[in-house]
């Protein structure tokens, strides 16, 4: 069985980093990297998760496996059908959108959003850009996302 390989690249910033200069610095950052040495092997090695970038709160990514469906962030990966779905709004009555079947090559999904943070009596917006590189492979290759461009790229702006 092929393994699902996920690379989450997370960029976080606050209101003080909304200037054009800060935006240019964020745009200059790569959208894919070699797999790090801190890859997590999850669910009996069915899923390899590489998380890079910012995680100010320390628990940004949450995930669970239900009936061979990985739910992680706003994404649903079917480990049997090798598909990826995206949920633009986190409303229970809205189904996810099928993005792609990952039977060959890899895909890149990106979205931006913001959320309210209440930290030590201070309330502010935290902005995020999430980049997810995903593929199913037999043999793990640390440069899987660097060896070729993505077969498909999805960019979304998420509703708050």
Steps between C-alpha positions, in 0.01 A plus 500: 500500500626846414571749778349844511778757526396845620710811533330790680676835465344755737563875490348704785508873563313775684392858429851637554617294199246620243735742326606461138851416617373214717280376214801493265699302757217245530466470122872429471470190720494160322174308469670157527801356673686172532339280763639595841661264750198547728239325285227336707394148404131474588240225507727196461718684249209561259559877516824698512455857624762771462409834663717802420480871566319683777291354779469779755245317716690170487202287401396633159440167325241261632419175329310176534447184298143374465428197281815557290411869453758744634351826625770763537450875512241575227590192296357149467725233349347167405782247541317236295383711204808728523298820477525839668203719594500854640254670733499877431261567789500309825122467512360154575231529231748578219665202336865510394596565137683227307829648378687211343575132476861442599575187300796656314730788592425748776279800570548828679213670683520851645262715694509814714286600790501675835364423842454676830754440775443582866841488667566631851221756482597618151272430205636510147479339156749230400538465126607178333603359169486122491675303226438126478706279273355150470560173320464125534825308446636148544858594586574810707723755332608807699495718186163381369363858493816645345555247220213633288241778505155419639262331256223725630497813716193628687485846654208608719409798711300364790192664645528600862 
